[in-house]
């Protein structure tokens, strides 16, 4: 919450327009809280995902989560 308050205060002070969409907020939060190497690791995990002994339903759920995390 402190980070968000500082961000909005800084935007007002610098005359920047406030964050108005969910996509903008996600992008700002990703830049702030997710290290750049993490995105690469998530992408590689998605690319190397295999069904193995999982059921189709479990595999599909894991694939959906990986896609969301990679933001594809």
Biopython code that builds the backbone (N, CA, C, O; Angstrom):
import numpy as np
from Bio.PDB.StructureBuilder import StructureBuilder

atoms = [
    (1, "UNK", "N", (0.835, -1.193, 0.000)),
    (1, "UNK", "CA", (0.000, 0.000, 0.000)),
    (1, "UNK", "C", (0.878, 1.255, 0.000)),
    (1, "UNK", "O", (0.550, 2.255, -0.638)),
    (2, "UNK", "N", (1.981, 1.187, 0.715)),
    (2, "UNK", "CA", (2.898, 2.339, 0.760)),
    (2, "UNK", "C", (3.438, 2.632, -0.634)),
    (2, "UNK", "O", (3.497, 3.787, -1.055)),
    (3, "UNK", "N", (3.838, 1.563, -1.358)),
    (3, "UNK", "CA", (4.352, 1.752, -2.716)),
    (3, "UNK", "C", (3.297, 2.406, -3.608)),
    (3, "UNK", "O", (3.608, 3.323, -4.367)),
    (4, "UNK", "N", (2.049, 1.937, -3.518)),
    (4, "UNK", "CA", (0.976, 2.487, -4.345)),
    (4, "UNK", "C", (0.742, 3.959, -4.031)),
    (4, "UNK", "O", (0.589, 4.773, -4.942)),
    (5, "UNK", "N", (0.713, 4.307, -2.743)),
    (5, "UNK", "CA", (0.529, 5.711, -2.346)),
    (5, "UNK", "C", (1.655, 6.584, -2.884)),
    (5, "UNK", "O", (1.411, 7.689, -3.369)),
    (6, "UNK", "N", (2.885, 6.091, -2.800)),
    (6, "UNK", "CA", (4.017, 6.858, -3.324)),
    (6, "UNK", "C", (3.925, 7.019, -4.836)),
    (6, "UNK", "O", (4.222, 8.086, -5.374)),
    (7, "UNK", "N", (3.514, 5.957, -5.516)),
    (7, "UNK", "CA", (3.381, 6.011, -6.974)),
    (7, "UNK", "C", (2.338, 7.038, -7.392)),
    (7, "UNK", "O", (2.601, 7.867, -8.264)),
    (8, "UNK", "N", (1.157, 6.994, -6.780)),
    (8, "UNK", "CA", (0.098, 7.937, -7.161)),
    (8, "UNK", "C", (0.476, 9.370, -6.803)),
    (8, "UNK", "O", (0.174, 10.294, -7.559)),
    (9, "UNK", "N", (1.126, 9.567, -5.668)),
    (9, "UNK", "CA", (1.580, 10.906, -5.283)),
    (9, "UNK", "C", (2.601, 11.425, -6.284)),
    (9, "UNK", "O", (2.540, 12.582, -6.699)),
    (10, "UNK", "N", (3.530, 10.574, -6.667)),
    (10, "UNK", "CA", (4.561, 10.958, -7.641)),
    (10, "UNK", "C", (3.942, 11.300, -8.991)),
    (10, "UNK", "O", (4.355, 12.264, -9.636)),
    (11, "UNK", "N", (2.956, 10.519, -9.421)),
    (11, "UNK", "CA", (2.291, 10.804, -10.693)),
    (11, "UNK", "C", (1.589, 12.159, -10.662)),
    (11, "UNK", "O", (1.679, 12.931, -11.617)),
    (12, "UNK", "N", (0.893, 12.443, -9.572)),
    (12, "UNK", "CA", (0.214, 13.742, -9.451)),
    (12, "UNK", "C", (1.228, 14.878, -9.461)),
    (12, "UNK", "O", (1.037, 15.883, -10.146)),
    (13, "UNK", "N", (2.305, 14.715, -8.701)),
    (13, "UNK", "CA", (3.330, 15.759, -8.590)),
    (13, "UNK", "C", (3.984, 16.039, -9.945)),
    (13, "UNK", "O", (4.306, 17.186, -10.256)),
    (14, "UNK", "N", (4.182, 14.980, -10.756)),
    (14, "UNK", "CA", (4.852, 15.134, -12.052)),
    (14, "UNK", "C", (3.891, 15.427, -13.200)),
    (14, "UNK", "O", (4.307, 15.511, -14.356)),
    (15, "UNK", "N", (2.608, 15.581, -12.884)),
    (15, "UNK", "CA", (1.624, 15.897, -13.912)),
    (15, "UNK", "C", (1.315, 14.738, -14.841)),
    (15, "UNK", "O", (0.798, 14.948, -15.938)),
    (16, "UNK", "N", (1.624, 13.516, -14.420)),
    (16, "UNK", "CA", (1.338, 12.342, -15.239)),
    (16, "UNK", "C", (-0.118, 11.928, -15.046)),
    (16, "UNK", "O", (-0.716, 12.180, -14.000)),
    (17, "UNK", "N", (-0.668, 11.297, -16.059)),
    (17, "UNK", "CA", (-2.043, 10.847, -15.918)),
    (17, "UNK", "C", (-2.077, 9.628, -15.002)),
    (17, "UNK", "O", (-1.146, 8.823, -15.020)),
    (18, "UNK", "N", (-3.108, 9.481, -14.217)),
    (18, "UNK", "CA", (-3.191, 8.341, -13.299)),
    (18, "UNK", "C", (-3.437, 7.035, -14.045)),
    (18, "UNK", "O", (-3.928, 7.032, -15.174)),
    (19, "UNK", "N", (-3.097, 5.947, -13.410)),
    (19, "UNK", "CA", (-3.361, 4.619, -13.970)),
    (19, "UNK", "C", (-4.869, 4.413, -13.975)),
    (19, "UNK", "O", (-5.531, 4.546, -12.946)),
    (20, "UNK", "N", (-5.402, 4.084, -15.154)),
    (20, "UNK", "CA", (-6.861, 4.014, -15.249)),
    (20, "UNK", "C", (-7.387, 2.661, -15.715)),
    (20, "UNK", "O", (-8.598, 2.440, -15.707)),
    (21, "UNK", "N", (-6.505, 1.753, -16.121)),
    (21, "UNK", "CA", (-6.980, 0.447, -16.563)),
    (21, "UNK", "C", (-6.245, -0.658, -15.811)),
    (21, "UNK", "O", (-5.163, -0.457, -15.259)),
    (22, "UNK", "N", (-6.865, -1.812, -15.812)),
    (22, "UNK", "CA", (-6.263, -2.984, -15.165)),
    (22, "UNK", "C", (-4.954, -3.356, -15.860)),
    (22, "UNK", "O", (-3.987, -3.722, -15.193)),
    (23, "UNK", "N", (-4.912, -3.269, -17.190)),
    (23, "UNK", "CA", (-3.698, -3.612, -17.948)),
    (23, "UNK", "C", (-2.540, -2.698, -17.564)),
    (23, "UNK", "O", (-1.413, -3.164, -17.400)),
    (24, "UNK", "N", (-2.808, -1.401, -17.420)),
    (24, "UNK", "CA", (-1.745, -0.461, -17.010)),
    (24, "UNK", "C", (-1.236, -0.799, -15.612)),
    (24, "UNK", "O", (-0.031, -0.782, -15.362)),
    (25, "UNK", "N", (-2.157, -1.105, -14.707)),
    (25, "UNK", "CA", (-1.769, -1.425, -13.341)),
    (25, "UNK", "C", (-0.939, -2.706, -13.295)),
    (25, "UNK", "O", (0.058, -2.774, -12.576)),
    (26, "UNK", "N", (-1.347, -3.720, -14.059)),
    (26, "UNK", "CA", (-0.585, -4.966, -14.098)),
    (26, "UNK", "C", (0.830, -4.716, -14.619)),
    (26, "UNK", "O", (1.794, -5.256, -14.078)),
    (27, "UNK", "N", (0.957, -3.902, -15.663)),
    (27, "UNK", "CA", (2.265, -3.626, -16.240)),
    (27, "UNK", "C", (3.167, -2.911, -15.234)),
    (27, "UNK", "O", (4.340, -3.260, -15.100)),
    (28, "UNK", "N", (2.636, -1.926, -14.535)),
    (28, "UNK", "CA", (3.417, -1.186, -13.539)),
    (28, "UNK", "C", (3.828, -2.115, -12.400)),
    (28, "UNK", "O", (4.968, -2.069, -11.938)),
    (29, "UNK", "N", (2.912, -2.944, -11.954)),
    (29, "UNK", "CA", (3.218, -3.849, -10.843)),
    (29, "UNK", "C", (4.224, -4.927, -11.260)),
    (29, "UNK", "O", (5.081, -5.315, -10.466)),
    (30, "UNK", "N", (4.123, -5.407, -12.486)),
    (30, "UNK", "CA", (5.105, -6.393, -12.968)),
    (30, "UNK", "C", (6.507, -5.790, -12.990)),
    (30, "UNK", "O", (7.466, -6.415, -12.538)),
    (31, "UNK", "N", (6.618, -4.566, -13.523)),
    (31, "UNK", "CA", (7.937, -3.913, -13.570)),
    (31, "UNK", "C", (8.505, -3.736, -12.171)),
    (31, "UNK", "O", (9.715, -3.847, -11.976)),
    (32, "UNK", "N", (7.651, -3.464, -11.203)),
    (32, "UNK", "CA", (8.111, -3.179, -9.840)),
    (32, "UNK", "C", (8.410, -4.433, -9.036)),
    (32, "UNK", "O", (9.397, -4.474, -8.300)),
    (33, "UNK", "N", (7.575, -5.454, -9.164)),
    (33, "UNK", "CA", (7.650, -6.574, -8.239)),
    (33, "UNK", "C", (8.156, -7.896, -8.824)),
    (33, "UNK", "O", (8.463, -8.814, -8.063)),
    (34, "UNK", "N", (8.252, -8.020, -10.141)),
    (34, "UNK", "CA", (8.716, -9.276, -10.728)),
    (34, "UNK", "C", (10.051, -9.041, -11.416)),
    (34, "UNK", "O", (10.135, -8.269, -12.371)),
    (35, "UNK", "N", (11.104, -9.711, -10.928)),
    (35, "UNK", "CA", (12.425, -9.539, -11.551)),
    (35, "UNK", "C", (12.404, -9.987, -13.008)),
    (35, "UNK", "O", (11.628, -10.870, -13.374)),
    (36, "UNK", "N", (13.242, -9.391, -13.832)),
    (36, "UNK", "CA", (13.239, -9.698, -15.262)),
    (36, "UNK", "C", (13.580, -11.160, -15.526)),
    (36, "UNK", "O", (13.041, -11.756, -16.459)),
    (37, "UNK", "N", (14.463, -11.749, -14.725)),
    (37, "UNK", "CA", (14.818, -13.148, -14.956)),
    (37, "UNK", "C", (13.636, -14.080, -14.680)),
    (37, "UNK", "O", (13.574, -15.179, -15.232)),
    (38, "UNK", "N", (12.720, -13.662, -13.850)),
    (38, "UNK", "CA", (11.567, -14.492, -13.498)),
    (38, "UNK", "C", (10.676, -14.724, -14.717)),
    (38, "UNK", "O", (10.150, -15.822, -14.896)),
    (39, "UNK", "N", (10.505, -13.711, -15.550)),
    (39, "UNK", "CA", (9.679, -13.843, -16.747)),
    (39, "UNK", "C", (10.263, -14.902, -17.672)),
    (39, "UNK", "O", (9.528, -15.714, -18.234)),
    (40, "UNK", "N", (11.574, -14.895, -17.830)),
    (40, "UNK", "CA", (12.237, -15.882, -18.677)),
    (40, "UNK", "C", (12.043, -17.285, -18.115)),
    (40, "UNK", "O", (11.764, -18.218, -18.868)),
    (41, "UNK", "N", (12.187, -17.446, -16.806)),
    (41, "UNK", "CA", (11.998, -18.751, -16.178)),
    (41, "UNK", "C", (10.570, -19.261, -16.387)),
    (41, "UNK", "O", (10.366, -20.438, -16.683)),
    (42, "UNK", "N", (9.584, -18.373, -16.231)),
    (42, "UNK", "CA", (8.189, -18.771, -16.427)),
    (42, "UNK", "C", (7.932, -19.168, -17.876)),
    (42, "UNK", "O", (7.212, -20.131, -18.140)),
    (43, "UNK", "N", (8.518, -18.432, -18.810)),
    (43, "UNK", "CA", (8.357, -18.744, -20.229)),
    (43, "UNK", "C", (8.960, -20.117, -20.537)),
    (43, "UNK", "O", (8.365, -20.921, -21.254)),
    (44, "UNK", "N", (10.156, -20.374, -19.983)),
    (44, "UNK", "CA", (10.796, -21.665, -20.213)),
    (44, "UNK", "C", (9.983, -22.797, -19.582)),
    (44, "UNK", "O", (9.858, -23.871, -20.170)),
    (45, "UNK", "N", (9.439, -22.568, -18.408)),
    (45, "UNK", "CA", (8.604, -23.579, -17.760)),
    (45, "UNK", "C", (7.390, -23.888, -18.631)),
    (45, "UNK", "O", (7.007, -25.048, -18.785)),
    (46, "UNK", "N", (6.789, -22.850, -19.197)),
    (46, "UNK", "CA", (5.637, -23.044, -20.085)),
    (46, "UNK", "C", (6.040, -23.860, -21.312)),
    (46, "UNK", "O", (5.318, -24.772, -21.714)),
    (47, "UNK", "N", (7.183, -23.539, -21.903)),
    (47, "UNK", "CA", (7.637, -24.240, -23.101)),
    (47, "UNK", "C", (7.968, -25.703, -22.825)),
    (47, "UNK", "O", (7.800, -26.553, -23.700)),
    (48, "UNK", "N", (8.439, -26.004, -21.609)),
    (48, "UNK", "CA", (8.860, -27.365, -21.271)),
    (48, "UNK", "C", (7.773, -28.175, -20.563)),
    (48, "UNK", "O", (8.027, -29.298, -20.129)),
    (49, "UNK", "N", (6.591, -27.628, -20.446)),
    (49, "UNK", "CA", (5.505, -28.312, -19.756)),
    (49, "UNK", "C", (5.143, -29.593, -20.504)),
    (49, "UNK", "O", (4.969, -29.579, -21.723)),
    (50, "UNK", "N", (5.029, -30.695, -19.772)),
    (50, "UNK", "CA", (4.629, -31.951, -20.398)),
    (50, "UNK", "C", (3.594, -32.646, -19.528)),
    (50, "UNK", "O", (3.541, -32.439, -18.316)),
    (51, "UNK", "N", (2.776, -33.469, -20.161)),
    (51, "UNK", "CA", (1.682, -34.119, -19.445)),
    (51, "UNK", "C", (2.199, -35.192, -18.501)),
    (51, "UNK", "O", (1.722, -35.291, -17.370)),
    (52, "UNK", "N", (3.155, -35.990, -18.929)),
    (52, "UNK", "CA", (3.691, -37.040, -18.069)),
    (52, "UNK", "C", (2.581, -37.944, -17.559)),
    (52, "UNK", "O", (1.819, -38.496, -18.354)),
    (53, "UNK", "N", (2.477, -38.104, -16.243)),
    (53, "UNK", "CA", (1.470, -38.981, -15.650)),
    (53, "UNK", "C", (0.226, -38.221, -15.198)),
    (53, "UNK", "O", (-0.672, -38.810, -14.596)),
    (54, "UNK", "N", (0.165, -36.934, -15.478)),
    (54, "UNK", "CA", (-0.993, -36.130, -15.073)),
    (54, "UNK", "C", (-2.188, -36.453, -15.960)),
    (54, "UNK", "O", (-2.037, -36.879, -17.105)),
    (55, "UNK", "N", (-3.375, -36.242, -15.405)),
    (55, "UNK", "CA", (-4.572, -36.373, -16.231)),
    (55, "UNK", "C", (-4.618, -35.188, -17.192)),
    (55, "UNK", "O", (-3.937, -34.183, -16.988)),
    (56, "UNK", "N", (-5.416, -35.317, -18.225)),
    (56, "UNK", "CA", (-5.554, -34.227, -19.194)),
    (56, "UNK", "C", (-6.050, -32.970, -18.486)),
    (56, "UNK", "O", (-5.581, -31.868, -18.773)),
    (57, "UNK", "N", (-6.986, -33.128, -17.573)),
    (57, "UNK", "CA", (-7.542, -31.977, -16.856)),
    (57, "UNK", "C", (-6.470, -31.284, -16.015)),
    (57, "UNK", "O", (-6.384, -30.056, -16.029)),
    (58, "UNK", "N", (-5.650, -32.045, -15.284)),
    (58, "UNK", "CA", (-4.588, -31.452, -14.467)),
    (58, "UNK", "C", (-3.534, -30.768, -15.343)),
    (58, "UNK", "O", (-3.052, -29.683, -15.018)),
    (59, "UNK", "N", (-3.188, -31.414, -16.448)),
    (59, "UNK", "CA", (-2.220, -30.831, -17.381)),
    (59, "UNK", "C", (-2.756, -29.521, -17.945)),
    (59, "UNK", "O", (-2.030, -28.529, -18.010)),
    (60, "UNK", "N", (-4.009, -29.514, -18.350)),
    (60, "UNK", "CA", (-4.623, -28.324, -18.931)),
    (60, "UNK", "C", (-4.643, -27.180, -17.919)),
    (60, "UNK", "O", (-4.348, -26.036, -18.266)),
    (61, "UNK", "N", (-4.990, -27.488, -16.664)),
    (61, "UNK", "CA", (-5.008, -26.452, -15.619)),
    (61, "UNK", "C", (-3.618, -25.877, -15.403)),
    (61, "UNK", "O", (-3.461, -24.663, -15.276)),
    (62, "UNK", "N", (-2.607, -26.739, -15.360)),
    (62, "UNK", "CA", (-1.240, -26.264, -15.165)),
    (62, "UNK", "C", (-0.786, -25.408, -16.343)),
    (62, "UNK", "O", (-0.085, -24.412, -16.164)),
    (63, "UNK", "N", (-1.193, -25.807, -17.557)),
    (63, "UNK", "CA", (-0.847, -25.035, -18.740)),
    (63, "UNK", "C", (-1.527, -23.660, -18.698)),
    (63, "UNK", "O", (-0.902, -22.658, -19.044)),
    (64, "UNK", "N", (-2.779, -23.601, -18.286)),
    (64, "UNK", "CA", (-3.479, -22.315, -18.185)),
    (64, "UNK", "C", (-2.790, -21.385, -17.204)),
    (64, "UNK", "O", (-2.623, -20.197, -17.482)),
    (65, "UNK", "N", (-2.388, -21.919, -16.055)),
    (65, "UNK", "CA", (-1.689, -21.105, -15.043)),
    (65, "UNK", "C", (-0.367, -20.592, -15.628)),
    (65, "UNK", "O", (-0.023, -19.425, -15.440)),
    (66, "UNK", "N", (0.370, -21.446, -16.328)),
    (66, "UNK", "CA", (1.641, -21.033, -16.920)),
    (66, "UNK", "C", (1.421, -19.926, -17.949)),
    (66, "UNK", "O", (2.192, -18.968, -18.002)),
    (67, "UNK", "N", (0.380, -20.051, -18.759)),
    (67, "UNK", "CA", (0.082, -19.027, -19.770)),
    (67, "UNK", "C", (-0.256, -17.691, -19.095)),
    (67, "UNK", "O", (0.195, -16.637, -19.541)),
    (68, "UNK", "N", (-1.032, -17.740, -18.044)),
    (68, "UNK", "CA", (-1.394, -16.510, -17.329)),
    (68, "UNK", "C", (-0.146, -15.857, -16.734)),
    (68, "UNK", "O", (0.030, -14.643, -16.829)),
    (69, "UNK", "N", (0.713, -16.664, -16.124)),
    (69, "UNK", "CA", (1.922, -16.116, -15.494)),
    (69, "UNK", "C", (2.867, -15.510, -16.513)),
    (69, "UNK", "O", (3.503, -14.492, -16.241)),
    (70, "UNK", "N", (2.970, -16.129, -17.692)),
    (70, "UNK", "CA", (3.849, -15.616, -18.730)),
    (70, "UNK", "C", (3.201, -14.430, -19.429)),
    (70, "UNK", "O", (3.877, -13.662, -20.113)),
    (71, "UNK", "N", (1.897, -14.282, -19.256)),
    (71, "UNK", "CA", (1.118, -13.193, -19.859)),
    (71, "UNK", "C", (1.100, -13.310, -21.373)),
    (71, "UNK", "O", (1.368, -12.340, -22.081)),
    (72, "UNK", "N", (0.784, -14.502, -21.866)),
    (72, "UNK", "CA", (0.709, -14.740, -23.311)),
    (72, "UNK", "C", (-0.702, -14.497, -23.781)),
    (72, "UNK", "O", (-0.990, -14.640, -24.969)),
]
sb = StructureBuilder()
sb.init_structure("model")
sb.init_model(0)
sb.init_chain("A")
sb.init_seg("    ")
for serial, (resi, resn, name, xyz) in enumerate(atoms, 1):
    if name == "N":
        sb.init_residue(resn, " ", resi, " ")
    sb.init_atom(name, np.array(xyz, "f"), 0.0, 1.0, " ", f" {name:<3s}", serial, name[0])
structure = sb.get_structure()
